[in-house]
Amino acid sequence: MRPDTPDVSSPGRFQWLAAGLLAIGLDSAVFHYLNAGADALATAHIAGFFAGTAAGGLLLGVTDRGVRTLSPARWLAIAVIALLALFLRGGLLASLVQILAVPATIAHFIAAIFSLLAFYGGYLWFADPRRAHSECAESRWDRFCLGVVLYAVLLRLLYLGVPELLFEEAYYWNYAKHLDIGYLDHPLMVAWIIRPFVALMGNIEFAVRAGAFLCWLVTAWFSYRLTRDVLGRAAAYRALTLVAVLPVFFFFGVFMSPDAPLTACWSAAIYFTYRVVIKEEPRAWLGLGVALGLGMISKYTVVLLGAAIVVFVLIDRPSRRWLARPQPYIAALIALVLFSPVIVWNWQQDWASFAFQSQDRLASKFSFSLPRFAGNVIALLTPTGILSVIALVVCRRQLTSGFAAPVVSAGATSARSYFLLTWLALFPVAAYAAISLFRESKLNWTGPCWLGLVPLMALLVTPAPALESGATRLLTWCRRAWPPTMVVCLLLYGALLHWLGPGLPGVSYPQNMHLIGWRNFARDFDVVVQEVTRETGQDILVVGMDRNRIASGLAFYRTQYIDAAGSGAGRDPAFHTASENLFGSVGLMYALWFPASQQNGKTMLLVGKDVSILSSPKVLSRVKTAGDIRQIEVWKQGKPAGRYYYRLVTGYQAAAASVPAGDAGRDN
């Protein structure tokens, strides 16, 4: 036995079995006592988890000196492991009840066994003093990184179908319902990814988001391959950890948006660019052409990466030789062919999407948003990530000189690799920063740009002793800060997803935030639609009174409710739900799906977040009669989550008529 190993004895199988049975028994008893209904599910499962875990841990502590003599740092590690296990358990419990319709009692029993194994496994893997004193720092770090990746992946999977959709996700689901080769505000990829999953699994949140998770797997694979080629296998695992845990890549792998396939294509394009420039592989041009082409039908902003690649080839003397060979032009042709459906759609629609994303954006009002841009970058990368990026720029020599030649390419090749990756990352970031000087900055803008720096950031996620000799304070601080940063990120992700799913006791929901509570809201509203349909004897067009959010949410969740209730009978809300474009406002794709001129004479049920929008002149000037304004409350887990108002109107006319002042609030 090593001199510094504590005098501890391992608990026997009987002690582990007894502790496990006690934990599950007490957990179940507390859960059944507190679970008086669906609204109490979160409180019951959290209380049961902590009661069972504490009882099982106490029994082990009585029989195991190693547990009884833990240091405060070990106790903190145990508390963190318990919280992480709790958040995983909440996702599993909610998924079983919500997606698979497993009875709460059975679902809790399964979740209790799972969380017990997760907690004890986490303790033995990370907090057991016997293991800690028998391993070197490198092995502990490898185990930590593997645990982070596995946890992040499992957390995504368990919560993928639990929280309600974001407004944007419901809008892209409507894309898939109105399947086309192009759309006004984005290309086609997001719709074509969602469509097969919905066709296979139905109109559920998991189906909408499954493509995002698969896109994250593609992103992780190409980031791993790129880092392995640049720095070796050990650094590649560190890069995989960053892709798993950084906020920008975590959420792109949970919530479905055009950024999910864009990030996957961006990662592939960087990998193939490296193979072209550094490895000088002609066949890599084919992969680059495919990656850029698929990126263009995912989101137009991949053109910034394409521009960065072109400029690099022009300014890098060895790369300019490719300009005299056919491969770059074949790659450009492949990208153009893949992008051609979007070109055809724009040609059919008078170049509407290209105009919307270019001249319409530039014609928007002036906004100096550079501070917001900086805040968005910090939110995407974390403060540790930002300082690591700074360290990569100012401490390049200290980083690369600390590694042996087999790991980092020597001489000019090493310098070109560093310059290529930093250029591909910082060129588009600089473009976005310039735009933020006079236009509003968006949170997700720079997301995929940082993939170029992930291999280099992996140099700071390592305990390699060779780094110490030339390390500055900044490098040392970044290296020490990454483990707690990763743990904090995982805790925050787990808490956020648990709050959006089964909920957190005593924590309320913001009002009218995204589609929180809309499963019940859509059910209540669909009852109203059916009642009005029976009373009027007419088909009702539901109109969400904003740009696209209310309409998209109602279309999805009414469809989900109708599917679950088995009351479809020819009703498809996606084709009977329009937006505020019918009343002179912007509706994005709804203006094409529901042209105002084709809705004349229809009876409509208007839905808005406040009363004023339903009684505004722009509404009353286009209808013959307007009924009383009523309201529906939005609830989630027994807590208020918002309020919406609705109003029945008849005789819609696309052309507005003048409204006498005295009729501004007329009701019939």
Helices and strands as residue ranges (DSSP letters): H 13-34, G 38-40, H 41-63, H 65-68, H 72-98, H 104-122, I 123-127, H 129-132, H 137-159, H 167-177, H 189-201, H 205-231, H 233-245, H 247-252, H 259-277, H 284-296, G 300-302, H 303-315, G 318-324, H 327-348, H 352-357, H 359-362, H 370-394, H 396-401, H 411-435, G 447-453, H 454-457, G 458-460, H 466-469, H 473-500, H 518-536, E 540-544, H 549-565, G 573-575, E 577-579, G 580-583, H 590-593, G 596-598, E 603-608, H 611-614, H 617-620, E 625-636, E 639-650, G 661-663
